[in-house]
Amino acid sequence: MENNNAKIVVENVTKTFGDRVAVNSINFSINKGEVVGFLGPNGAGKSTTMRLLTSYYTQNSGEIFIDSINTKDSDIETRKKIGYLPENNPLYGEMIVKDYLKLISDLRNLSPKDYKTNLTDTVDETGIHEYYYSPINQLSKGYRQRVGLAQAILHQPEILILDEPTEGLDPNQRVSMRNLIKSLGKQRTIMLSTHVLQEVESTCSRIILINKGKIITEGTVEEILNSQNKNQTIQLEIIGKDIHTKLNSINGIEDIEIIENEETIKKFIISIEENSDPRKDIFKKAVQENWTLLTMSKTSPKLEDVFKFLTIGEEEK
């Protein structure tokens, strides 16, 4: 392990369950202050990896370092450095929020002084003041998730691992939870697993994509989208004659699809070759042929499209 700025380092880690390989020789690191989205389809190895990081599971081979400490050597010490919100957010529904957080404090062996100080910060950060004296089972799903986050940060860890933190929330609750995670990420390193790609684009500084137990790509959202620029298209709305035939003569155009063919106005989706941008040539051709160019816009692939291509598209080739 060479990166002194890394809070999480995973080196050649493999985890099997009987004959099934859940995680297959994966490598990645997460630096201090990053909010990293950990993506993959169901069964890809996301939850297994997160449980390995928290020492809930032990890897068959490879090394995991949390804040430069090897989890195999000092798993109790590394657990102290992590706040973990599991996918199903197990809570004691019959308990009052106040009593539940005191139980978590006792389990983590916080001193009375630390508990008092941390509790104030935790309640402020998660915004659960109004329900502090309420039974957990009377809370909305959104506030139960907030209580789950409160238990994860009560000991004020520098690292947060959140497994599907917005699962089951309605759109308004998702936005609220997303904003909360952004706020928490200002002072912490966060690894976030989610199926909601909009959350990744608005919350995460970087993405790690896993499929069938292997890391298949990682980078910023922009880097990953740019890596798939061969999927870029140009949408065209135009009036004129012999448009389809004459557009085919322009360099950089791979395919032309007519999506609307009215008597006057025609609409096209033009697939372009990788690293090409024929918009200037299309404009020149329109002037030359006396076409009326109503709209022309270049569209880049969305994260959802890239996700599908990388996790499904390769299997269909």
C-alpha positions in Angstrom: 0.0 0.0 0.0 1.7 3.2 -1.2 -1.1 5.9 -1.2 -0.7 7.7 2.1 -3.9 9.8 1.3 -6.1 6.7 0.9 -8.7 5.9 3.6 -9.7 2.6 1.9 -7.3 0.3 0.0 -8.4 -3.0 -1.4 -5.6 -5.2 -2.9 -6.4 -8.4 -4.9 -9.3 -9.3 -2.6 -11.3 -12.5 -3.3 -14.3 -13.8 -1.4 -16.1 -17.1 -2.1 -19.1 -18.8 -0.6 -18.7 -22.5 -1.3 -18.2 -22.8 -5.1 -19.5 -19.3 -5.8 -17.0 -16.5 -6.3 -18.7 -13.4 -5.0 -15.7 -11.1 -5.3 -12.9 -12.0 -7.7 -9.4 -10.4 -7.1 -10.6 -6.8 -6.9 -8.4 -3.7 -6.5 -9.4 -0.1 -5.7 -8.7 2.7 -3.3 -10.7 5.7 -2.0 -8.9 8.8 -0.9 -9.7 11.1 2.0 -12.6 13.4 1.3 -14.0 11.5 -1.7 -17.6 10.5 -2.1 -17.5 7.4 -4.3 -20.4 5.6 -5.9 -20.1 1.8 -5.9 -22.3 0.6 -8.7 -23.3 -2.8 -10.2 -26.3 -4.9 -11.0 -27.9 -7.2 -8.4 -25.5 -10.0 -7.4 -22.5 -8.1 -8.7 -20.7 -8.2 -5.4 -21.4 -4.7 -4.0 -22.8 -5.7 -0.6 -20.2 -8.5 -0.2 -17.4 -5.9 -0.8 -18.9 -3.5 1.7 -19.2 -6.3 4.3 -15.6 -7.1 3.7 -14.6 -3.5 4.3 -16.5 -3.5 7.6 -15.0 -6.9 8.7 -18.5 -8.5 8.7 -16.9 -10.9 6.3 -13.3 -12.0 6.0 -11.8 -12.3 2.6 -10.3 -15.6 1.3 -7.3 -13.8 -0.1 -5.9 -10.3 -0.5 -5.5 -7.3 1.8 -7.8 -4.5 3.0 -6.5 -1.4 4.6 -8.7 1.1 6.5 -6.8 4.3 7.2 -3.5 2.4 6.6 -4.5 -0.4 9.1 -4.8 -4.0 7.8 -8.2 -5.4 8.7 -6.8 -8.9 9.2 -4.4 -7.6 11.9 -6.7 -5.2 13.7 -10.3 -5.6 12.7 -11.6 -4.1 16.0 -9.5 -1.0 15.4 -10.6 -0.6 11.7 -14.3 -1.0 12.7 -14.0 2.0 15.0 -13.0 4.1 12.0 -16.1 3.2 10.0 -19.7 4.1 10.1 -21.9 1.5 8.3 -25.5 1.7 7.2 -26.5 -1.7 5.8 -29.0 -2.2 3.0 -31.9 -3.2 5.2 -31.1 -0.7 8.0 -31.9 -3.0 11.0 -33.5 -1.0 13.8 -35.2 -1.9 17.0 -38.7 -0.5 16.1 -40.1 -0.6 19.6 -37.3 1.6 21.0 -37.4 5.4 21.3 -34.8 7.1 19.1 -33.1 8.5 22.2 -32.8 5.1 23.8 -31.6 3.5 20.6 -28.8 5.9 20.2 -27.8 5.4 23.8 -27.6 1.7 23.1 -25.4 2.3 20.1 -23.2 4.4 22.3 -22.8 1.7 24.9 -22.1 -0.9 22.2 -19.3 1.3 20.9 -18.0 2.0 24.4 -18.2 5.8 24.1 -17.3 7.7 27.2 -20.1 9.8 28.8 -18.3 12.9 27.6 -17.9 11.8 24.0 -21.5 10.5 23.9 -22.9 13.8 25.0 -20.8 15.8 22.6 -21.3 13.4 19.7 -25.0 13.1 20.3 -25.6 16.8 19.8 -23.6 16.8 16.6 -25.3 13.7 15.3 -28.8 14.9 16.0 -28.0 18.2 14.3 -26.4 16.6 11.2 -29.2 14.1 10.6 -32.0 16.5 11.5 -33.9 14.1 13.8 -34.6 16.6 16.6 -38.4 16.5 16.1 -38.5 12.7 16.5 -35.8 12.2 19.2 -38.4 11.0 21.7 -40.5 9.0 19.3 -40.7 5.2 18.9 -38.7 4.2 15.8 -41.6 2.2 14.3 -43.8 5.3 14.2 -41.3 7.1 11.9 -41.6 7.4 8.2 -39.2 5.4 6.0 -37.2 8.6 5.4 -36.7 9.3 9.1 -35.9 5.7 9.9 -33.1 6.0 7.3 -31.9 9.2 9.1 -31.9 7.3 12.4 -29.8 4.6 10.7 -27.4 7.3 9.6 -27.3 8.7 13.1 -26.2 5.4 14.5 -23.5 5.2 11.8 -22.0 8.6 12.6 -22.5 8.6 16.4 -18.9 7.7 17.1 -17.9 10.4 14.5 -16.0 8.2 12.1 -14.0 9.6 9.2 -15.3 6.9 6.8 -18.9 6.1 6.0 -20.1 3.0 4.1 -23.7 3.3 2.9 -25.4 0.4 1.2 -28.5 1.5 -0.7 -29.3 4.4 1.7 -32.3 5.7 -0.3 -33.9 2.3 -1.0 -37.7 2.4 -0.5 -37.8 6.2 -0.2 -40.3 8.4 -2.2 -38.9 11.1 -4.6 -39.0 13.8 -2.0 -37.4 11.7 0.7 -34.7 10.7 -1.9 -33.8 14.4 -2.5 -33.7 15.0 1.3 -31.4 12.0 1.9 -29.2 12.9 -1.1 -28.7 16.4 0.4 -27.9 14.9 3.8 -25.3 12.6 2.3 -23.7 15.6 0.4 -23.6 17.4 3.7 -22.0 14.4 5.5 -19.5 14.1 2.7 -18.0 17.5 3.4 -16.1 16.1 6.4 -15.9 12.4 5.7 -14.9 9.8 3.1 -18.0 8.1 1.8 -18.5 4.9 -0.2 -22.1 4.8 -1.5 -23.9 1.9 -3.1 -27.1 2.7 -5.0 -29.2 1.7 -8.0 -30.4 5.3 -8.5 -27.9 6.7 -11.0 -29.2 10.2 -10.6 -27.9 10.1 -7.0 -24.5 9.1 -8.3 -24.3 12.0 -10.8 -25.4 14.6 -8.2 -23.6 13.2 -5.2 -20.4 11.3 -6.1 -17.0 12.6 -7.1 -16.0 9.2 -8.6 -17.6 5.9 -9.6 -16.4 2.3 -9.2 -18.4 -0.2 -11.3 -18.4 -3.9 -10.4 -20.0 -6.8 -12.4 -19.8 -10.5 -11.7 -17.4 -9.9 -8.8 -14.9 -7.9 -10.9 -14.2 -4.2 -11.1 -14.8 -3.3 -14.8 -14.2 0.5 -14.7 -13.7 3.4 -12.4 -13.3 7.2 -12.7 -15.3 10.4 -12.5 -18.7 10.5 -14.0 -17.3 12.7 -16.8 -14.4 10.3 -17.5 -16.7 7.3 -17.7 -19.2 9.1 -20.0 -16.4 10.3 -22.2 -15.0 6.7 -22.4 -18.2 5.9 -24.3 -18.3 8.8 -26.6 -18.8 6.4 -29.5 -22.4 6.3 -28.4 -22.9 10.0 -29.1 -25.6 11.2 -31.5 -26.8 14.3 -33.3 -30.5 15.1 -33.3 -31.6 17.0 -36.4 -34.8 18.7 -37.4 -34.7 20.0 -41.0 -36.7 20.9 -44.1 -35.3 20.0 -47.6 -34.9 17.4 -50.3 -32.7 14.3 -50.5 -31.5 14.9 -47.0 -30.8 11.3 -46.0 -28.8 10.6 -49.1 -26.7 13.7 -49.0 -26.0 13.5 -45.2 -24.5 10.1 -45.8 -21.7 11.7 -47.8 -20.4 13.6 -44.7 -17.3 12.2 -42.9 -17.9 11.1 -39.4 -21.5 10.0 -39.8 -22.0 6.3 -39.0 -25.7 5.9 -39.3 -28.8 8.0 -40.0 -32.2 7.1 -38.5 -35.4 8.9 -39.6 -37.6 9.3 -36.5 -40.2 11.5 -38.0 -40.9 12.0 -41.7 -43.6 14.6 -42.2 -44.4 16.2 -45.5 -42.1 19.1 -44.9 -40.2 18.7 -41.6 -38.0 15.7 -41.1 -36.3 14.5 -37.9 -33.2 12.4 -37.8 -31.0 10.8 -35.2 -27.5 10.6 -36.5 -25.0 8.2 -35.0 -21.5 9.6 -35.2 -18.1 7.9 -35.3 -15.9 7.9 -32.2 -14.1 11.3 -31.7 -16.1 12.9 -34.5 -18.2 16.0 -34.5 -19.7 16.6 -38.0 -22.0 19.4 -37.0 -20.1 22.1 -38.9 -20.2 20.0 -42.0 -23.9 19.3 -41.6 -24.5 23.1 -41.3 -22.4 23.8 -44.5 -24.3 21.1 -46.4 -27.6 22.6 -45.3 -26.5 26.0 -46.6 -25.2 24.5 -49.8 -28.4 22.5 -50.5 -30.7 25.4 -49.4 -32.2 23.3 -46.5 -33.9 24.9 -43.6 -32.1 23.8 -40.5 -34.6 24.1 -37.6 -32.6 22.4 -34.8 -29.3 20.5 -34.4 -28.1 19.2 -31.0 -25.4 16.8 -30.0 -26.4 14.3 -27.2 -23.9 12.4 -25.1 -24.6 9.0 -23.5 -26.3 9.1 -20.1 -24.9 7.3 -17.1 -27.8 4.8 -17.4 -26.8 4.0 -21.0 -23.2 3.5 -20.1 -24.2 1.3 -17.1 -26.3 -0.9 -19.3 -23.6 -1.1 -22.0 -20.9 -2.1 -19.5 -22.9 -4.6 -17.5 -25.2 -6.0 -20.2 -24.0 -5.0 -23.6 -20.7 -6.8 -23.3 -22.5 -10.1 -22.5 -24.6 -9.8 -25.7 -21.7 -9.4 -28.0 
